[in-house]
């Protein structure tokens, strides 16, 4: 049985996508959607990464529902230093 949800993605372009979610009561993956397997480097035995084995209760497919429009250039905010409305900008002047 599919458990669908709507998600927002930003790559390659902002869009709404439809995805499947894992079963929360799955005994194999405990609702995570897969089982991680840690592995080490054969020469040193140190941790080298994690393999991900998807669980049978979940499929990793995605379907594009709706591409979201881009902002016009005049509405995009750019950091210009002392601009108080820019993300990361700061002004020490009083608001009046």
Residue pairs with C-beta under 8 A, 6 or more apart in sequence:
1 23
2 20
2 59
3 20
3 21
3 22
3 23
4 18
4 19
4 20
4 21
5 18
5 19
5 20
5 21
6 16
6 17
6 18
6 19
6 65
7 16
7 17
7 18
7 19
7 62
8 14
8 15
8 16
8 17
8 68
9 15
9 16
9 17
9 62
13 67
13 68
13 70
14 67
14 68
14 70
15 64
15 65
15 66
15 67
15 68
16 64
16 65
16 66
16 68
17 62
17 63
17 64
17 65
18 62
18 63
18 65
19 61
19 62
19 63
20 58
20 59
20 60
20 61
21 33
21 58
22 29
22 31
22 32
22 33
22 34
22 55
22 57
22 58
23 31
23 57
23 58
24 31
25 31
26 55
26 57
28 35
28 55
28 56
28 57
29 35
29 55
29 57
29 58
32 55
33 54
33 55
33 57
33 58
34 52
34 53
34 54
34 55
34 58
35 52
35 53
35 55
36 50
36 51
36 52
36 53
37 50
37 51
37 52
37 53
38 47
38 49
38 50
39 48
39 49
39 50
39 51
40 46
40 47
40 48
41 47
41 48
54 60
77 85
77 86
77 87
78 86
79 86
79 87
79 88
79 89
80 86
80 89
81 89
82 89
82 90
82 91
83 89
83 91
84 90
84 91
